[in-house]
């Protein structure tokens, strides 16, 4: 971790009363997200949490906020480490403190879903149709959606988003982390090769792609990052979240969605094998014009 310490928040907050609506200078009503000092957390040197940690949400969650108690709790203190938190019921999972510039930044989890249960990834992110059609609130056999959707997605264009992060998890460990430029984006446009800042694949930034989008192709392959289509045996790519069977043998599965990724450092031929993730999550980092003061 070097000079960056990462900590996981263990509390669920209610929406503070200070949040409200204002009339903007352009005479257009916009939401004012008031940042307030919510809680002071303390950690000791042996309480560092790996960013790869991801807690399964459990079956039966709908598109509203999480309501479960935390698995780990940090108790309030004004000594050791103080870090201002944003408490817009954000379910923020990760905090990074840089000792050099004394900046405390955060990633806010905005979306999460696990494999199986026939959940519709694209529709639930873009809020297309009624939530009852997303298949995110009940289990299918042994597969449960473990679904989370933050209402911040609905005001994406009003937020000052600095970066967006997509993470794939397997056995509660991150196996793929992709970071994108978040400024001047909407709910779909952030996921492009032009906005990509980092990924685990050395060739993705420079290689040609014939598809790099959330919508993907044929309403089947979502978050599809592909290099080549020349018949199923020659399909090359890095990532796909399959909502249903399309046409190729390598896509066949007894459950959907299925999260497929290159488990090498470059693109793969899908027919030769691939990694399968348990879940996917999307995080955003809001732009901070001024450092948040932190005393140690």
C-alpha positions in Angstrom: 0.0 0.0 0.0 3.0 2.3 0.4 2.0 5.6 1.9 -1.7 5.0 1.3 -3.8 3.4 4.0 -7.1 2.0 3.0 -10.0 1.4 5.5 -13.4 -0.1 5.1 -16.4 1.7 6.6 -18.6 -0.4 8.8 -21.7 1.7 9.4 -25.0 2.3 7.6 -26.2 5.9 7.8 -29.6 7.4 7.4 -30.1 10.4 5.0 -29.2 13.5 7.1 -31.8 16.2 7.5 -29.4 18.8 6.1 -29.8 17.4 2.6 -32.2 19.4 0.5 -33.0 21.0 -2.9 -32.0 24.5 -4.1 -32.5 26.6 -7.1 -29.3 26.9 -9.1 -28.0 30.1 -10.7 -29.3 28.8 -14.1 -32.8 28.7 -12.6 -32.9 25.0 -12.9 -33.6 22.9 -9.8 -30.8 20.7 -9.0 -30.0 18.5 -6.0 -27.5 20.0 -3.6 -25.5 17.2 -2.0 -24.4 18.6 1.3 -21.2 17.1 2.6 -21.3 16.9 6.3 -19.0 15.6 9.0 -20.8 12.4 9.9 -18.6 10.3 12.1 -15.0 10.1 13.2 -13.5 6.7 12.9 -10.4 5.3 14.4 -8.2 2.4 13.4 -4.9 1.1 14.6 -2.0 -0.1 12.5 -3.2 -3.7 12.4 -6.7 -2.7 11.1 -5.9 -2.3 7.5 -8.4 -3.8 5.0 -7.5 -5.0 1.5 -9.5 -3.2 -1.2 -10.4 -6.6 -2.6 -12.7 -7.4 0.3 -16.3 -7.7 -0.7 -19.2 -8.8 1.5 -22.0 -10.7 -0.2 -25.2 -8.9 0.4 -27.4 -11.9 0.8 -30.6 -12.9 -1.0 -33.7 -10.8 -1.3 -32.3 -7.3 -1.7 -34.1 -4.9 -3.9 -32.9 -1.7 -5.5 -33.2 0.3 -2.3 -30.4 1.0 0.3 -28.8 -1.8 2.2 -30.3 -2.3 5.6 -28.0 -5.0 7.2 -25.8 -4.4 10.2 -22.1 -4.2 9.5 -19.8 -7.2 9.8 -17.0 -5.0 11.2 -17.4 -1.9 13.3 -15.1 1.0 13.9 -15.8 2.9 17.1 -15.9 6.7 17.2 -12.7 8.5 18.4 -11.0 11.9 17.8 -7.5 10.6 18.3 -5.1 8.6 16.0 -6.9 9.3 12.7 -9.7 11.6 11.7 -11.3 11.5 8.3 -14.4 13.4 7.2 -17.0 11.1 5.8 -19.8 11.8 3.3 -23.0 10.5 4.8 -25.5 10.7 2.0 -26.4 7.1 2.8 -23.7 6.3 0.4 -22.7 2.9 1.6 -19.1 3.9 0.9 -16.8 0.9 1.3 -13.3 2.2 0.9 -11.3 5.2 2.2 -7.7 6.2 1.2 -5.6 8.4 3.3 -2.4 9.8 1.8 0.1 10.8 4.5 2.0 13.1 2.2 -0.7 15.5 1.0 -3.2 14.7 3.9 -6.0 14.0 1.5 -8.8 11.7 2.5 -10.7 10.3 -0.5 -13.4 7.7 -0.9 -15.0 5.3 -3.3 -18.7 5.1 -3.2 -20.3 1.8 -4.1 -23.1 2.6 -6.6 -24.0 -0.9 -8.0 -23.4 -4.5 -7.3 -24.7 -7.8 -8.5 -23.7 -11.4 -8.4 -23.8 -14.2 -10.9 -27.0 -16.3 -11.5 -30.6 -15.5 -10.6 -31.3 -14.2 -14.2 -30.7 -10.6 -13.1 -30.8 -8.0 -15.9 -27.5 -6.0 -15.6 -28.1 -3.4 -18.3 -31.7 -2.6 -17.4 -31.1 -2.4 -13.7 -28.1 0.0 -14.1 -29.9 2.3 -16.6 -33.2 1.9 -14.7 -35.1 0.7 -17.7 -38.5 -0.7 -17.1 -40.0 -1.4 -13.7 -37.6 -2.8 -11.0 -39.9 -5.9 -10.8 -38.6 -6.9 -14.3 -35.0 -6.8 -13.3 -35.0 -10.2 -11.5 -33.0 -8.8 -8.6 -35.2 -9.5 -5.6 -35.5 -13.3 -5.4 -33.3 -16.4 -5.7 -33.4 -18.8 -8.6 -32.4 -22.2 -7.4 -29.1 -21.8 -5.5 -28.3 -18.4 -7.1 -29.3 -15.2 -5.4 -28.9 -11.7 -6.9 -27.0 -10.1 -4.0 -28.1 -6.9 -5.7 -27.4 -3.2 -4.8 -28.3 -0.1 -6.7 -27.6 3.4 -5.3 -30.0 6.2 -6.2 -26.9 8.3 -7.0 -26.9 6.6 -10.4 -30.1 8.5 -11.2 -28.4 11.9 -10.8 -25.1 10.9 -12.4 -25.1 13.9 -14.7 -25.4 16.2 -11.7 -22.4 14.8 -9.8 -18.8 15.9 -10.0 -17.4 12.4 -10.7 -13.7 12.1 -10.8 -13.2 8.4 -11.5 -15.2 5.3 -11.9 -14.1 1.8 -10.9 -15.4 -1.5 -12.0 -14.3 -4.5 -9.9 -14.9 -8.2 -10.4 -14.8 -10.5 -7.4 -14.1 -14.2 -7.0 -14.3 -15.8 -3.5 -14.5 -12.3 -2.0 -11.2 -11.2 -3.7 -10.8 -8.8 -6.5 -9.7 -10.5 -9.7 -10.2 -7.6 -12.1 -10.1 -3.8 -11.4 -10.6 -1.3 -14.1 -10.5 2.5 -13.5 -12.0 5.0 -15.8 -12.1 8.8 -16.2 -15.4 9.9 -14.7 -15.5 13.6 -15.7 -18.0 14.6 -18.3 -19.6 11.2 -18.6 -23.0 9.7 -18.3 -24.2 6.3 -17.0 -22.9 4.6 -20.2 -20.2 6.8 -21.7 -17.6 6.2 -18.9 -17.2 2.6 -19.9 -15.1 3.2 -23.1 -11.5 2.6 -24.2 -11.0 6.3 -24.4 -11.9 6.8 -20.8 -9.8 3.8 -19.5 -7.1 4.7 -17.1 -5.9 1.3 -15.8 -6.7 -2.4 -16.1 -5.0 -5.7 -15.4 -4.5 -6.3 -19.1 -1.3 -4.8 -20.6 -2.7 -4.8 -24.2 -6.2 -3.3 -23.6 -5.2 0.3 -23.8 -3.5 0.1 -27.1 -5.1 -2.8 -29.0 -8.0 -2.4 -31.3 -11.5 -3.2 -30.0 -14.6 -3.9 -32.1 -16.8 -3.5 -29.0 -16.2 -1.7 -25.7 -19.5 -0.8 -24.1 -22.0 -1.5 -21.4 -24.9 -2.3 -23.8 -22.7 -4.8 -25.7 -24.2 -6.8 -28.5 -27.5 -8.5 -29.2 -28.9 -7.7 -25.7 -26.8 -10.7 -24.4 -23.2 -9.7 -23.9 -23.1 -6.7 -21.5 -19.9 -4.8 -20.4 -18.5 -6.4 -23.5 -14.8 -5.7 -24.3 -13.9 -7.5 -27.5 -11.0 -7.5 -29.9 -12.1 -9.7 -32.8 -15.2 -11.5 -34.2 -14.3 -14.1 -36.8 -16.6 -16.9 -35.9 -17.0 -18.4 -32.4 -13.7 -20.3 -32.3 -11.8 -17.1 -33.1 -13.5 -14.7 -30.8 -10.9 -12.7 -28.8 -11.5 -10.3 -25.9 -11.1 -9.3 -22.3 -14.5 -9.1 -20.6 -18.2 -10.0 -21.0 -21.1 -10.3 -18.6 -23.5 -12.6 -20.4 -27.2 -12.1 -19.6 -28.2 -15.0 -21.7 -26.9 -17.5 -24.2 -26.0 -15.9 -27.5 -24.6 -18.3 -30.1 -21.2 -19.7 -29.2 -20.4 -22.9 -27.4 -18.1 -21.0 -25.0 -21.1 -19.0 -23.8 -23.2 -22.0 -22.8 -24.1 -22.1 -19.1 -26.7 -23.4 -16.7 -27.1 -19.9 -15.1 -27.0 -16.3 -16.1 -25.7 -13.6 -15.8 -22.3 -15.2 -16.1 -19.3 -12.9 -15.6 -16.4 -13.9 -17.9 -13.0 -12.3 -18.0 -9.5 -12.9 -19.2 -7.5 -14.4 -16.4 -4.2 -13.6 -18.1 -2.4 -10.3 -18.6 -3.8 -9.9 -22.1 -6.8 -10.7 -24.3 -7.8 -14.3 -24.7 -9.5 -16.6 -27.2 -12.7 -17.3 -25.4 -12.9 -20.8 -26.7 -9.6 -21.7 -25.0 -10.9 -20.9 -21.5 -11.5 -17.9 -19.2 -12.0 -16.9 -15.6 -15.5 -16.7 -14.1 -16.2 -14.1 -11.4 -18.8 -14.4 -8.6 -19.9 -10.7 -8.6 -19.4 -7.3 -10.1 -19.5 -3.9 -8.5 -19.2 -0.3 -9.7 -17.7 2.5 -7.5 -17.4 6.3 -8.1 -15.0 8.8 -6.6 -16.3 12.3 -6.3 -14.1 15.2 -7.3 -12.6 17.1 -4.3 -11.6 20.6 -5.0 -9.9 21.0 -1.6 -8.0 18.5 0.6 -10.0 17.2 3.6 -8.0 18.1 6.7 -6.9 15.1 8.7 -5.0 15.2 11.9 -2.9 12.3 13.1 
